[in-house]
Amino acid sequence: MLASAAFADSSTANPPSTTPTPVIARPIDSRVMADKPGAAPTLTATPLPVLDESEKKKLLSEFQKALSDQRSALAHQEKTSMKELSSVQSMKKKKWLTDQKKERHQFFETHMSGPERRQYVQDYQKKLQDFDTSSKAETATAKKNWTDRALSLKQSQKEQETKFNTSVSQGIRPSMTFWPAGN
């Protein structure tokens, strides 16, 4: 009973206000100035803080690590993709061989003469060779695509690194667009 009375007293002591909470404006950036009242703000050229040597080294180190991580991620994607392709091709070959075995048994049951069987076996060997060739071509195409992606990444990283180093050597904090993006 006392707790409810205390609650009733506290709720009447501070009734909720009906006035809205004032919005606090952010401080005005010194680089933004208005030419005239009511005019759109314009940017003025104020110097950005210059990086000291320890910050430069730290930024360069972090950037190199980010580039390395990006290359490692691509290599990992390639490895898993090629492994998956290999397992898919293995399953395809296994299924193809079982299907061919069924066909061969059916053919041999109906065709008893040697010349027909020899021709069938020669045709089978040709089909097997074509199947293996197509699998190898698929693997080679996938490897070439991954090699092209790696070369493209290397080229883009080289460009990013040049821009990043130029910015850091000038003592300016590099733009976030120079940092490596996720794949």
C-alpha positions in Angstrom: 0.0 0.0 0.0 2.8 2.4 0.8 4.6 1.5 -2.4 1.5 2.4 -4.5 1.1 5.7 -2.5 4.8 6.5 -3.1 4.3 5.8 -6.8 1.3 8.0 -7.0 3.1 10.8 -5.3 6.1 10.5 -7.6 3.9 10.5 -10.7 2.1 13.6 -9.6 5.3 15.3 -8.6 6.7 15.2 -12.2 3.9 15.1 -14.6 4.9 14.5 -18.2 5.5 17.7 -20.0 3.4 18.6 -23.0 6.1 20.7 -24.5 8.3 18.9 -27.1 12.0 18.3 -26.2 14.2 20.9 -27.9 16.4 19.7 -30.6 20.0 20.6 -30.1 21.7 21.6 -33.3 25.2 20.4 -34.1 28.0 23.0 -34.0 28.6 24.7 -37.3 31.7 23.4 -39.2 34.2 26.2 -39.6 34.5 25.3 -43.3 30.9 26.0 -44.0 30.0 29.7 -44.4 26.9 31.4 -45.7 27.5 34.3 -48.1 24.2 35.9 -47.3 21.4 35.2 -44.9 19.2 32.6 -46.4 21.8 31.6 -49.1 23.1 28.1 -49.5 26.2 27.4 -47.5 29.5 27.2 -49.4 32.7 25.4 -48.6 35.8 27.4 -47.9 39.3 26.1 -48.3 40.6 25.4 -44.8 43.6 23.1 -44.5 43.0 19.6 -43.2 45.1 18.4 -40.3 48.5 17.1 -41.5 49.5 13.6 -40.7 52.6 13.0 -38.6 55.1 10.3 -39.4 53.7 7.7 -37.0 50.2 8.2 -38.4 51.6 7.8 -41.9 53.3 4.5 -41.0 50.2 3.2 -39.2 48.0 4.1 -42.2 50.4 2.5 -44.7 50.7 -0.6 -42.6 46.9 -1.0 -42.2 46.4 -0.3 -45.9 49.0 -3.0 -46.9 47.3 -5.5 -44.5 43.9 -4.7 -46.1 45.3 -5.3 -49.6 46.8 -8.6 -48.4 43.5 -9.6 -46.8 41.7 -8.9 -50.0 44.1 -11.0 -52.1 43.9 -13.8 -49.5 40.1 -13.7 -49.7 40.1 -14.0 -53.5 42.6 -16.9 -53.3 40.3 -18.6 -50.8 37.3 -18.1 -53.0 39.2 -19.5 -55.9 40.3 -22.6 -53.9 36.8 -23.3 -52.7 35.3 -22.7 -56.1 37.8 -25.0 -57.8 37.2 -27.7 -55.2 33.5 -27.4 -55.7 33.9 -27.7 -59.5 36.1 -30.7 -59.0 33.6 -32.5 -56.8 30.7 -31.6 -59.2 32.7 -33.0 -62.2 33.5 -36.1 -60.2 29.9 -36.7 -59.5 29.0 -36.1 -63.1 31.6 -38.6 -64.2 30.4 -41.1 -61.7 26.8 -40.8 -62.9 27.9 -40.8 -66.6 29.9 -44.0 -66.0 27.0 -45.8 -64.3 24.6 -44.7 -67.1 27.1 -46.0 -69.7 27.5 -49.2 -67.9 23.8 -49.9 -68.0 23.7 -49.0 -71.7 26.7 -51.3 -72.4 25.1 -54.2 -70.5 21.8 -53.8 -72.4 23.7 -53.5 -75.7 25.8 -56.6 -75.0 22.6 -58.6 -74.1 21.1 -57.9 -77.5 24.2 -57.9 -79.7 26.2 -61.1 -79.5 28.5 -60.7 -82.5 32.1 -59.5 -82.1 32.3 -56.8 -84.7 29.2 -55.0 -83.2 30.7 -55.2 -79.8 34.1 -53.9 -80.9 32.4 -51.0 -82.6 30.4 -50.2 -79.5 33.5 -50.3 -77.3 35.4 -48.0 -79.7 32.5 -45.6 -79.7 32.4 -45.8 -75.9 36.1 -45.0 -75.6 35.6 -42.0 -77.9 32.6 -40.8 -75.8 34.7 -41.2 -72.6 37.6 -39.3 -74.1 35.2 -36.5 -75.2 33.7 -36.4 -71.7 37.1 -36.1 -70.1 38.1 -33.4 -72.7 35.0 -31.3 -71.9 35.7 -31.6 -68.1 39.3 -30.5 -68.6 38.1 -27.6 -70.8 35.6 -26.6 -68.1 38.4 -26.7 -65.5 40.8 -24.7 -67.7 38.1 -22.0 -68.4 37.4 -21.7 -64.6 41.1 -21.4 -63.9 41.5 -18.7 -66.6 38.6 -16.8 -65.2 40.1 -16.9 -61.7 43.5 -15.8 -63.1 41.8 -12.9 -64.9 40.1 -11.9 -61.7 43.4 -12.0 -59.8 45.1 -9.9 -62.4 42.3 -7.4 -62.4 42.5 -7.2 -58.6 46.2 -6.8 -58.7 45.9 -3.9 -61.2 43.1 -2.2 -59.2 45.1 -2.6 -56.0 48.2 -1.1 -57.7 46.1 2.0 -58.7 44.6 2.3 -55.2 48.0 2.0 -53.6 49.4 4.7 -55.9 46.6 7.1 -54.9 46.8 6.1 -51.3 50.6 6.7 -51.1 50.3 10.0 -52.9 47.8 11.2 -50.4 49.8 10.0 -47.4 53.0 11.4 -48.7 51.3 14.8 -49.0 50.3 14.4 -45.3 46.6 14.2 -46.1 44.4 11.4 -44.7 43.4 9.3 -47.7 39.8 9.0 -48.8 37.9 5.9 -47.9 37.4 5.2 -51.6 41.1 4.2 -51.8 40.7 1.4 -49.2 40.0 -2.1 -50.6 36.3 -3.1 -50.8 34.9 -6.5 -50.1 34.6 -8.9 -53.0 
